[in-house]
Amino acid sequence: MPTESKLNTDLSSAFDVVIVGGGLVGACLAIALEKLPLRVAMLEAQGGGAMPAVFDQRNLSFNEATLNALTHLGVLPMLSRPSGDIASIETSRVGDFGRVWLRAADYGRSYFGQVVVASDFGEALEKRLALVPNLTRLRPAKFVSSTLDGDSRVVVYSDASGAEHSLTCSLLVGADGAVSSVRSSLGIPSESFDYGHSLFVCRLQMRKPPAGIAYERLSAEGPIAVLPRGDGHFGLVLGVASDDVARVRGMSDAEYVAYAQDRFGYRAGEFVSVGERSVYPGMRVVASSVVADRAVLVGNAAQSLHPVGAQGFNLGLRDAMTLAELIEDGESSLGSAVMLSSYVSRRSADRDRTMQMSHSMATIGTAQDIASRVMREIAMVGAGRVKSVQARLVGGSMGYAGDVPRYCRSAS
Ligand SMILES: Cc1cc2nc3c(=O)[nH]c(=O)nc-3n(C[C@H](O)[C@H](O)[C@H](O)COP(=O)(O)OP(=O)(O)OC[C@H]3O[C@@H](n4cnc5c(N)ncnc54)[C@H](O)[C@@H]3O)c2cc1C
């Protein structure tokens, strides 16, 4: 609990924490703050009649650290459909030797993580958020700007009619995604990297049901992933070179099934049918700083990763859980420079390593020159055979590397 935090007194517009963005990370942060004597507001651009667009058909792989935190937050029991266990992961590349085959059983675990459809996750978060007593939800409420006023931030947002309102807070949290207005308003620059492909995402039915194996197949055109869902289907993620996106978009379902099977091969079995496809650009966006006076960026607003490593939310949740822990421990006052600098130092190693891992996975498959191919095959064969390399891969991708926030360490 913050020791020196001045609790705000104006009940209508003064808050301790204002979270902008009620997506995956912002919602989890609001839940994590529920037991603290704080007044928290969450602004979400999407109105209450529908879920934010991010809760779509994408398949989210939650690593073990994330599952631990979501258990503490009471979100997992709210899922109305079963999640799919990832008991092993096979990574290979079209046209190369070597593959990495990781089995959870070899590490004394029944699974590495679980796959949850984003729309199911959104419904579970919505049910859980309804039980949070100290949270004021404003929606539709579109963040417009923010200015510093002594020890507070003044936050301006617009409602459905376009009318503007203001709030004050001791700490502003930007959880408003990759195209973050909070980040721009704070004057924090960001760097973007275009991977040159887009990702087609859909539900896939195969001749046989999932058996707990997640497949990552790298290729020159972009990565492909086949993930075991809990509803008897698979999640298919298919990278398509930017100059071929229009052609693939135009395919009928039957043509798309044949195309995906041809690209992926038969190592997971025969593809039968697909659901509706959504398309996402393969981009990385990284903020040059994650803090400003009385403000912090978390989740995609701080770093938006290529989805191939399935790490974006896992990493963003560790941002949120670390911030919640610093606020709860109250070793420095809410939103102070000391608190923000602790946040930066606790997050930097995990952030750098996870961004690097995702970037390597997104690029290692596409390079075609001889030197890159040789290095790639050495890496794949090495990781496939050497236990210590595998152990590092497993520890990192399960979310246990570095300074792990408490909630992520264990489920109990
Ligand atoms: C195809 C695909 C697959 C993925 N798979 C995985 C995976 O397997 N595992 C994983 O860990 N991650 C995965 N990710 C990444 C994951 O989806 C993101 O990391 C996650 O959504 C980030 O959450 P966030 O809350 O930071 O941002 P978002 O989820 O983008 O939420 C931002 C919220 O802010 C709101 N907002 C935006 N602007 C404003 C404003 N001006 N005012 C108020 N509100 C605003 C938006 O409406 C939205 O609700 C995947 C991503 C994609 C595209």
The ligand as a Gaussian input file, in Angstrom:
#p B3LYP/6-31G(d) Opt

LIG

0 1
 C       -2.641000     -12.511000     -34.393000
 C       -2.108000     -12.246000     -33.020000
 C       -1.830000     -13.302000     -32.174000
 C       -1.326000     -13.066000     -30.904000
 N       -1.032000     -14.132000     -30.121000
 C       -0.509000     -13.920000     -28.894000
 C       -0.186000     -15.018000     -28.060000
 O       -0.370000     -16.171000     -28.426000
 N        0.329000     -14.764000     -26.819000
 C        0.551000     -13.497000     -26.400000
 O        1.044000     -13.338000     -25.266000
 N        0.260000     -12.435000     -27.173000
 C       -0.261000     -12.611000     -28.408000
 N       -0.580000     -11.549000     -29.190000
 C       -0.333000     -10.188000     -28.693000
 C       -1.481000      -9.662000     -27.823000
 O       -2.691000      -9.670000     -28.534000
 C       -1.131000      -8.241000     -27.387000
 O        0.134000      -8.250000     -26.788000
 C       -2.169000      -7.712000     -26.405000
 O       -3.393000      -7.561000     -27.044000
 C       -1.700000      -6.371000     -25.830000
 O       -2.645000      -5.945000     -24.881000
 P       -2.776000      -4.391000     -24.514000
 O       -3.854000      -4.320000     -23.481000
 O       -1.455000      -3.824000     -24.222000
 O       -3.266000      -3.687000     -25.848000
 P       -4.602000      -3.951000     -26.627000
 O       -5.043000      -5.340000     -26.394000
 O       -4.375000      -3.482000     -28.017000
 O       -5.675000      -3.014000     -25.918000
 C       -5.638000      -1.615000     -26.050000
 C       -6.990000      -1.080000     -25.599000
 O       -6.924000       0.352000     -25.576000
 C       -8.089000       0.891000     -26.166000
 N       -7.730000       2.215000     -26.691000
 C       -6.956000       2.504000     -27.760000
 N       -6.849000       3.840000     -27.909000
 C       -7.568000       4.413000     -26.902000
 C       -7.847000       5.763000     -26.521000
 N       -7.363000       6.818000     -27.222000
 N       -8.631000       5.964000     -25.441000
 C       -9.134000       4.917000     -24.715000
 N       -8.911000       3.626000     -25.056000
 C       -8.130000       3.371000     -26.119000
 C       -8.461000      -0.108000     -27.248000
 O       -9.825000      -0.019000     -27.603000
 C       -8.124000      -1.436000     -26.565000
 O       -9.205000      -1.951000     -25.828000
 C       -1.086000     -11.738000     -30.465000
 C       -1.368000     -10.668000     -31.329000
 C       -1.876000     -10.911000     -32.584000
 C       -2.162000      -9.743000     -33.514000

